[in-house]
Amino acid sequence: GLFGKGRRNMCGYGALPLEKVRVGIIGVGSRGKGAVKRLANIQDVEIVALCDLGEAEVNLSQQTLEKAGRPAAKAYFGSEEIWKELVALDLDLVYIATPWRWHTPMAVHAMKNGKHAATEVPAATTLDECWELVETSEKTGKHCMMLENTCYDFFEMQTLNMVRQGLFGELTHAEGAYIHALCHLITNEKNGYQGQWRFNQNNTKNGNLYPTHGLGPISQCMEINRGNRFSHLVSMSSQEAAFSEWSRAHGKDKYANLEHYRGDMNTTTIKCARGETIMLQHDVSTPRPYSRIHLLQGSKGVARKYPEPRIFIDRGGKAKRHPWFNEDQMKELEEKYEHPLCRTMGEIARKVGGHGGMDFIMDYRLIYCLKHGMSLDQDVYDAAAWSSIFPLSIDSVAKNGRTVDVPDFTRGNWKSNAPLGIVNVDP
Ligand code: A2G
């Protein structure tokens, strides 16, 4: 309900149920075109309109709709402002997969025009944007979900389930990351990020520029904004080396001598109100295997996803050593604790795809919650808190690693907000 003049608590908030969810998608490039395919595979979704700067991108997604036996969507392309025409249509949801700097302006505009908003990660890149999302969602009563797909990956969902059933005891520490060698994409001037926007971000900002893939699932386990919150953080970046070396080795010397390019590895330590610590890393330069780490440590055990999923739980007894569980024990745990949503949706999710299925589970669940007038698994406070590490880490790095406070975007409601609904879903 309302908790102040024109202000609702959006945590646990359910909007009016919908029979069909009419969607407009802004941005159908490398990320958005997959969303078109996934949403076309979900019942009671109507893809009303598509928008992109490029006509070719829109046409490609029209073909996707045709292949799925869906009617053609209204098409918008050709100018930087044309997305506003899409937002003006009769829609329930605006789905945003554009470069970072557009996420907040588009989500805010959508909500102000009476639509729910779902945006790619990060939802915001400044604290002002974080607050703007929160205030707009509260004032309009429209949902604003950040599309953090990693929250719906199979091991993340299983460990969330296990955390809630107390298997790891009391959580004390977690580690997450976005470690992904992206030099080839960041320096690709033709088929990389439109106008090289990701290079421009990395060339002007030093901190954790992509905090949410690692942080989202951990935050759900630690009940951030629902009994817990981020309190403060410290952040440091290493020197830059891998990006310039890679560029030199690949004949791209113009990227090899940049003065302000982000340091390779950023490490941020976040302290939570209940006491837990979170170690969060970002590195999109170094040639090393992909990792989001996803380590959860409690008083009774530990789980860690990368390089391969491992779990250990202390079951008492006299053991002095604590070896990772073997394959049989891992299988047993999976059978017992696989998240119900993965159990029912896993097969079709793997078939439709999107990072192995998690993207589909995310979209399916978003539509399900909207249809049933339920609160979303990721609300505007999560979008704000998880994204805020972007500007806050930059701030701490610039101050030689000094402590920076994380704002309480719930304005105190984190103390009484109910736990996350996804833990006991009945899909
Ligand atoms: O690489 C992956 O697909 C990322 N997603 C995505 O966020 C983006 O950075 C992309 C490169 O453009 C995950 O790692 C889940």
Residues whose N, C-alpha, C, O or C-beta is under 5 A from the ligand:
A	BS01	A2G	none
